[in-house]
């Protein structure tokens, strides 16, 4: 791991949520963190990739195939590392799934990807 990468081991305190993230990462489970602003959700989530298990070759090939048809740069040096994305919290629902004349989804576009939303997307109330 590069020294410039964020590392889960650097997190001080937050014992319960760290344990929950470790369990989620080990079992490849989803996790939803609902806490007020400033409690460390983004800081913890940005360090999650450092504890995720590496992809198998089959998973990495599937992720590479998806990346190859997008305009995202493929990083061959880290191809076994699970992808991680954190769209801006103001991204609209259409932006998360694509949309427009040249669809480019901000949401999950990789296989075996970690996706972090800083807050729940705001949906317009339907009347």
Residue pairs with C-beta under 8 A, 6 or more apart in sequence:
1 7
1 50
5 49
5 50
6 46
6 47
6 49
6 50
7 47
7 50
8 18
8 21
8 47
8 48
8 50
8 51
9 50
10 47
11 18
11 40
11 43
11 44
11 47
14 40
14 44
17 33
17 40
17 44
18 44
20 31
21 31
21 44
21 48
21 51
22 51
23 29
24 30
24 31
25 48
25 51
25 52
25 53
26 53
28 53
28 112
33 41
33 44
33 45
34 120
35 41
41 118
42 86
42 116
42 118
45 86
45 116
46 84
46 86
46 116
48 84
48 114
48 116
49 81
49 82
49 84
49 114
52 81
52 82
52 114
53 82
54 80
54 81
54 82
55 63
55 79
55 80
55 81
55 82
55 112
57 80
59 111
59 112
60 79
60 80
62 111
62 112
63 79
63 83
63 110
63 111
63 112
63 113
64 74
64 79
66 109
66 110
66 111
67 74
67 110
68 74
70 104
70 109
71 104
72 109
82 112
82 113
82 114
83 110
83 112
83 113
83 114
84 113
84 114
84 115
84 116
85 106
85 107
85 108
85 109
85 110
85 113
85 114
85 115
85 116
86 115
86 116
86 117
86 118
87 95
87 96
87 106
87 107
87 115
87 117
88 106
88 118
89 117
89 118
89 119
91 106
91 121
92 121
93 121
93 123
94 100
95 105
95 106
96 105
96 106
96 107
96 121
97 105
97 107
98 104
98 105
107 115
108 115
